[in-house]
């Protein structure tokens, strides 16, 4: 897995703002520091130029658990839109931070209380930019 991730200029700006807001709040979530690290290694591109197989904010992604072989589809959203029941996962959740900016075929791993989870990004089933929506 290469270390470069891709973010649209708009996602980058919004996520930097989110990190700054969270850092100013009381009880900072542990994932904020991790998201900050991800932002530092991101290559920013114009929304119109982001490849369709890259996970952007509001993308729907088919993930495969490499241990169990189970697949699940999630949508990556901002914290205010998160809803576990509809599989809308916050960028601040470990899986959200892990997959942002990655592309189809990438494998991601991140620590969880029970060990490490390894997922493969099977497919980006929906990406706002690919469908011409640059303002989501």
ABEGO torsion letter per residue (X at the ends): XBABBBBBAAAAAAAAAAAAAAAABBBBBAAAAAAAAAAAABBBBBAAABBAABBBBGBBBBBBBAAAGBBBBBBBBBAAABBAAAGBBBAABAAAAAABGBBBGBBBBBBBAAEBBBBBBABBABBAAAAGBAAX
